[in-house]
Each structure stands twice: as structure tokens, then as C-alpha cells.
């Protein structure tokens, strides 16, 4: 039977897979984690390469054995229970996720994070920095992604440039988190308009309970981004409750802060493009995960969180 030491170590920031499973049974068999689906006349087993996986989302009609959970935990894979299509998240110990338990994660990052977190001025400073990084990442992704350019998303288009106009100075001048949230919301609203105009998605209004494909894909893609963010924070040992921007009363708010670094750059445009192309949820999910890998989304999350956690320890 395969032991923990047999797993080839792959850094979380380099892992490629997020799984969403439904109508199946996940189990351990012969030292591997498998999921079992039932076809008309036969049962089919499929392997999950746990050493190269960050998150497993369990949708409707799934069950999982304790032995499988033990192996997933040994490989540092997060587990989330969700509804159909990956949303909403229903169960997890860290607000949204069942996290592997390990006493050997680093302490320097959580200690560095808490060193500034209790100072409101410093916390606001990090929140502003995250907002500026978010825009830098978006501009970098949109400038080099030829697939997005083929869909009409050009970073130097007038309406997109206007959406960013003055954003950096507004962020710098914000006096508190409430002002920062309003500035962020206006930018996202303007980006929605730009995406709608390029994909001819008429009468769009952001509605988390909306039945249209664009809203459903936005929800779905955001939860995939939350999975990457939760995995980043777990590896670095930073609890999800120490947010810099989102609600102080929401225990998982730091997941949302970190996911915001990449959501607008990748999830937002592709949700509209895939809705226009009438893609299935599975096709949309594959597209998003491909873009996460192509643009090194998780590497970016790790690097920025680590930099902010260690900022006070630098000369």
C-alpha cells in the first residue's frame, strides 16, 4: 500500500488540478484515491492524482470514505462539499473547506501577518496594495492572452482604459475599508459593462442567484478561485479570519481577499465568453483551470501573500 513518503512532492503553487465530482463515490483502493461512477451496465473507476491536486469539490450525489479522506489529507488536498455545479459551498471547518491537519506548516507567515494585522493603518495599507496588485495582474494577463484578444478584450481599448482611469489614485486616497470596497465595486461594475459589450450578453445584472449562464459561471469560477486562495493560506498557515478588506465578522474573509487578486483577470471575462459560446459547466471549468495554470494564478497568490506576511520583518 502506498505510504505518504511514496508521494512525489509537488509544491502547492505548482499543482495543476482542481476536481469537481458529482454522482459518484470516492474511495481508497490499492493505495490510490479513486472515484466510482455507475454506467448503465458497468461500474467505472477513475484515478485522482492526489499529489498534483489542490482541491476536491464534492457536488450532489457524492460520498467519500474515511480511508480516502485520510489519503487526501496526507497529500495536503483540501475538500469542500458543495451544491450542484460547484456552488454554493456547504461545509468545511475553515468556513468553507475541510483542511488537512498538519503540525509542520511554517509559523513565520502567520506571525508576520499578525505583526501588522492588529494595526488598522497597516491593515488598510495591505488592503490597498492588494487592490493595486489585482489591477497589475489583470493588465498583464489581458495584455498577453491571445485567446482573450480573439474575443475582443484588448487592454488598450478606450472603455477598459476608462475603467482603470484614476483607480490607483482613488485607492491610495481611500481613508478606510468601506471607501475601498466602494471603489472596488465600481471598477468591477465597469469591467462587467466591458465584458457585456464584447459578448452581447444583453440585460445582464449581477445576481448570485441568477439562472442565466453568465451569473452561474461567475459563481462557479469564483469558487474555483476561492479553492486556490484557501489552499494558499492553508499551506502558509494563515487563518482565514485575518482579512484585510472583506467583512470583519466573516471568518473566511481572507479567502475572498486573496481570491480577488485573480478573479477579475481570469474568471470575469471567461464567464461571459463561455456563456456566449453556450459551453457546459464542465467545459467552462476546464477553460478556467487551464487559464489559472497558464497565467500562474496560484504562484501569484503565494508570492503576494508571502511578501505581505514578511513585510514587517524586512529592513
VMD Tcl script that draws the C-alpha trace (Angstrom):
set ca {
  {0.00 0.00 0.00}
  {1.28 3.45 -0.91}
  {2.55 5.43 2.05}
  {2.84 9.21 2.46}
  {6.58 9.01 1.77}
  {5.84 7.42 -1.62}
  {4.11 10.58 -2.88}
  {6.25 12.71 -5.17}
  {6.35 16.14 -3.54}
  {4.81 18.84 -5.73}
  {4.63 22.37 -4.36}
  {1.07 23.56 -3.97}
  {1.87 26.61 -6.06}
  {2.74 24.29 -8.96}
  {-0.17 21.86 -8.69}
  {-2.44 21.71 -11.71}
  {-5.69 20.03 -10.63}
  {-8.97 21.03 -9.05}
  {-11.67 18.34 -9.16}
  {-15.42 18.83 -9.06}
  {-17.20 15.48 -8.67}
  {-20.88 14.58 -8.56}
  {-22.96 11.40 -8.55}
  {-20.03 9.20 -7.57}
  {-18.31 7.50 -4.64}
  {-14.75 8.41 -3.65}
  {-12.69 5.67 -2.05}
  {-9.18 4.37 -1.39}
  {-8.20 1.27 -3.35}
  {-4.77 -0.32 -3.70}
  {-3.03 2.75 -2.28}
  {-4.78 5.20 -4.64}
  {-7.75 7.51 -4.33}
  {-10.42 6.65 -6.89}
  {-13.92 7.75 -7.71}
  {-16.52 5.25 -8.85}
  {-19.24 6.09 -11.37}
  {-22.04 3.81 -12.41}
  {-22.81 3.49 -16.11}
  {-25.81 1.61 -17.46}
  {-24.28 -1.84 -17.34}
  {-20.98 -1.37 -15.52}
  {-19.08 0.43 -12.81}
  {-16.14 2.61 -13.81}
  {-13.16 3.60 -11.61}
  {-11.18 6.79 -12.22}
  {-7.93 7.74 -10.52}
  {-7.36 11.08 -8.73}
  {-3.65 12.05 -8.84}
  {-3.63 13.39 -5.29}
  {0.00 14.59 -5.28}
  {-0.84 17.05 -8.07}
  {-4.23 18.18 -6.74}
  {-5.07 21.24 -4.64}
  {-8.84 20.99 -4.08}
  {-11.61 18.40 -4.42}
  {-15.15 19.80 -4.57}
  {-17.87 17.24 -3.84}
  {-21.17 18.07 -5.52}
  {-24.57 16.43 -5.36}
  {-24.86 12.65 -5.04}
  {-21.32 12.06 -3.73}
  {-19.96 10.07 -0.82}
  {-16.42 9.62 0.45}
  {-14.79 7.00 2.65}
  {-12.68 7.73 5.69}
  {-9.70 5.97 4.09}
  {-9.94 8.29 1.07}
  {-10.09 11.36 3.31}
  {-7.01 10.11 5.16}
  {-5.04 9.80 1.92}
  {-6.22 13.18 0.62}
  {-5.17 14.77 3.91}
  {-1.75 13.11 3.72}
  {-1.21 14.79 0.35}
  {-2.45 18.18 1.59}
  {-5.61 18.24 -0.55}
  {-8.47 20.48 0.60}
  {-12.01 19.07 0.48}
  {-15.19 21.13 0.06}
  {-18.80 19.98 -0.01}
  {-20.88 21.97 -2.47}
  {-24.18 22.07 -4.30}
  {-24.64 21.37 -7.99}
  {-22.13 22.96 -10.33}
  {-19.69 23.70 -7.51}
  {-21.88 26.30 -5.77}
  {-22.69 27.11 -3.09}
  {-20.10 25.77 -0.66}
  {-21.92 23.98 2.14}
  {-19.40 22.51 4.55}
  {-15.89 22.98 5.85}
  {-14.08 23.68 9.09}
  {-12.30 26.82 7.86}
  {-15.57 28.49 6.89}
  {-15.60 26.76 3.51}
  {-13.04 23.98 3.47}
  {-12.12 20.77 5.22}
  {-8.40 21.37 5.62}
  {-5.76 18.67 6.10}
  {-4.34 18.70 9.61}
  {-0.60 19.14 9.87}
  {1.55 20.46 12.71}
  {4.50 21.07 10.40}
  {3.36 24.08 8.44}
  {5.56 27.20 8.73}
  {4.96 29.72 11.52}
  {6.83 32.70 10.04}
  {3.98 33.73 7.75}
  {1.19 33.74 10.32}
  {3.46 35.52 12.81}
  {4.40 38.09 10.16}
  {0.76 38.55 9.17}
  {-0.37 39.10 12.75}
  {2.51 41.51 13.36}
  {0.72 44.11 11.18}
  {-2.88 42.86 11.32}
  {-3.80 44.38 14.69}
  {-2.74 47.83 13.45}
  {-5.66 49.27 11.48}
  {-3.45 51.63 9.47}
  {-1.13 48.83 8.41}
  {-4.07 46.56 7.61}
  {-5.55 49.23 5.33}
  {-2.16 49.67 3.68}
  {-2.04 45.96 2.78}
  {-5.64 46.08 1.52}
  {-4.72 48.95 -0.80}
  {-1.64 47.08 -2.00}
  {-3.78 44.04 -2.84}
  {-6.10 46.23 -4.91}
  {-3.20 47.65 -6.90}
  {-1.72 44.18 -7.42}
  {-5.09 42.98 -8.67}
  {-5.06 45.62 -11.43}
  {-1.44 44.96 -12.34}
  {-2.18 41.25 -12.71}
  {-5.29 41.90 -14.81}
  {-3.43 44.23 -17.16}
  {-0.61 41.72 -17.51}
  {-2.98 38.81 -18.25}
  {-5.18 40.68 -20.71}
  {-2.15 42.12 -22.50}
  {-0.65 38.70 -23.31}
  {-3.67 36.35 -23.56}
  {-4.26 35.84 -27.28}
  {-7.48 33.91 -26.65}
  {-8.96 36.93 -24.88}
  {-7.78 39.21 -27.67}
  {-9.61 36.99 -30.15}
  {-12.74 37.63 -28.11}
  {-12.23 41.40 -28.30}
  {-10.61 42.03 -24.90}
  {-7.79 44.49 -25.57}
  {-6.21 46.22 -22.60}
  {-5.76 49.47 -24.55}
  {-9.43 49.77 -25.63}
  {-10.97 53.08 -24.60}
  {-13.70 51.70 -22.33}
  {-11.26 49.43 -20.50}
  {-8.76 52.25 -20.07}
  {-11.56 54.44 -18.71}
  {-12.48 51.72 -16.21}
  {-8.92 51.92 -14.83}
  {-8.68 55.70 -15.09}
  {-7.78 57.20 -11.75}
  {-8.20 53.87 -9.98}
  {-4.74 53.82 -8.40}
  {-5.06 57.36 -7.02}
  {-8.55 56.61 -5.66}
  {-7.20 53.54 -3.90}
  {-4.31 55.47 -2.39}
  {-6.64 58.23 -1.16}
  {-9.20 55.88 0.43}
  {-9.47 56.62 4.13}
  {-10.97 53.32 5.25}
  {-12.00 49.87 4.07}
  {-15.59 50.96 3.35}
  {-14.35 53.51 0.80}
  {-12.03 50.90 -0.67}
  {-14.90 48.44 -1.12}
  {-16.96 51.08 -2.96}
  {-14.04 51.85 -5.28}
  {-13.56 48.12 -5.96}
  {-17.27 47.61 -6.63}
  {-17.34 50.44 -9.18}
  {-14.34 49.03 -11.04}
  {-15.90 45.56 -11.21}
  {-19.17 47.08 -12.42}
  {-17.31 48.86 -15.23}
  {-15.50 45.64 -16.17}
  {-18.87 43.85 -16.33}
  {-20.03 46.51 -18.81}
  {-16.93 45.99 -20.95}
  {-17.43 42.22 -20.97}
  {-21.14 42.55 -21.78}
  {-20.43 44.85 -24.74}
  {-17.95 42.32 -26.20}
  {-20.11 39.24 -25.75}
  {-23.54 40.75 -26.50}
  {-24.93 39.42 -23.22}
  {-28.00 41.63 -23.13}
  {-29.75 42.79 -19.96}
  {-27.03 41.44 -17.67}
  {-27.30 42.22 -13.96}
  {-25.05 40.60 -11.37}
  {-27.26 38.27 -9.37}
  {-25.74 35.50 -7.27}
  {-28.98 33.55 -7.57}
  {-29.40 34.30 -11.28}
  {-30.30 31.42 -13.56}
  {-28.51 32.76 -16.65}
  {-25.21 31.21 -17.72}
  {-23.06 34.30 -17.10}
  {-24.11 34.59 -13.45}
  {-23.79 30.83 -12.95}
  {-20.31 30.80 -14.48}
  {-19.23 33.80 -12.41}
  {-20.32 31.96 -9.24}
  {-18.65 28.74 -10.36}
  {-15.38 30.39 -11.37}
  {-15.24 32.43 -8.17}
  {-15.49 29.27 -6.08}
  {-12.61 27.75 -8.03}
  {-10.59 30.88 -7.20}
  {-11.63 30.54 -3.55}
  {-10.25 27.00 -3.61}
  {-6.84 28.23 -4.77}
  {-6.88 31.01 -2.16}
  {-7.86 28.64 0.65}
  {-5.11 26.24 -0.37}
  {-2.55 29.07 -0.44}
  {-3.48 30.23 3.05}
  {-3.52 26.67 4.42}
  {-0.02 25.95 3.13}
  {1.29 29.22 4.61}
  {-0.54 28.57 7.89}
  {-2.53 31.84 7.93}
  {-6.07 31.51 9.38}
  {-8.86 32.72 7.11}
  {-10.30 35.08 9.69}
  {-7.50 37.66 9.49}
  {-8.83 39.56 6.49}
  {-7.56 42.97 5.43}
  {-10.57 44.11 3.43}
  {-13.66 41.91 3.49}
  {-16.06 41.67 6.42}
  {-14.50 41.52 9.87}
  {-17.43 39.37 11.00}
  {-16.91 36.73 8.28}
  {-14.48 34.09 9.43}
  {-13.42 33.15 5.92}
  {-12.97 36.67 4.60}
  {-9.23 36.42 3.90}
  {-10.05 33.75 1.30}
  {-12.08 36.39 -0.55}
  {-9.28 38.96 -0.24}
  {-6.71 36.62 -1.78}
  {-9.05 35.30 -4.48}
  {-9.75 38.90 -5.57}
  {-6.15 39.11 -6.78}
  {-7.00 36.96 -9.82}
  {-10.82 36.83 -10.17}
  {-11.35 39.86 -12.41}
  {-8.39 38.96 -14.61}
  {-9.49 35.41 -15.40}
  {-12.95 34.45 -14.12}
  {-14.80 37.61 -15.16}
  {-14.05 37.70 -18.90}
  {-14.25 33.94 -19.42}
  {-17.60 33.66 -17.66}
  {-19.10 35.93 -20.32}
  {-17.20 34.38 -23.22}
  {-18.19 30.83 -22.23}
  {-21.80 31.92 -21.72}
  {-21.79 33.39 -25.23}
  {-20.39 30.13 -26.61}
  {-23.10 28.17 -24.71}
  {-20.49 25.99 -23.04}
  {-21.40 23.38 -20.43}
  {-20.29 23.80 -16.82}
  {-17.60 21.18 -17.34}
  {-16.24 22.97 -20.43}
  {-16.24 26.28 -18.55}
  {-14.45 24.71 -15.59}
  {-11.77 23.22 -17.86}
  {-11.26 26.61 -19.51}
  {-10.85 28.41 -16.18}
  {-8.46 25.83 -14.77}
  {-6.40 25.97 -17.96}
  {-6.14 29.75 -17.62}
  {-5.25 29.51 -13.91}
  {-2.33 27.30 -14.92}
  {-1.37 29.32 -18.00}
  {-1.20 32.59 -16.06}
  {0.31 31.04 -12.91}
  {-2.54 32.27 -10.72}
  {-1.57 30.23 -7.69}
  {2.10 31.22 -7.95}
  {0.96 34.84 -7.93}
  {-1.23 34.31 -4.85}
  {1.59 32.61 -2.95}
  {4.15 35.27 -3.82}
  {1.96 38.22 -2.84}
  {0.69 36.73 0.43}
  {4.23 35.76 1.43}
  {5.55 39.23 0.61}
  {2.89 40.93 2.73}
  {3.32 38.48 5.60}
  {7.06 39.17 5.76}
  {6.91 42.92 5.06}
  {7.45 43.94 8.69}
  {10.46 41.65 9.09}
  {12.40 43.30 6.27}
  {14.95 46.02 6.99}
}
mol new
graphics top color blue
foreach p $ca { graphics top sphere $p radius 0.5 }
foreach p [lrange $ca 0 end-1] q [lrange $ca 1 end] { graphics top cylinder $p $q radius 0.2 }
display resetview
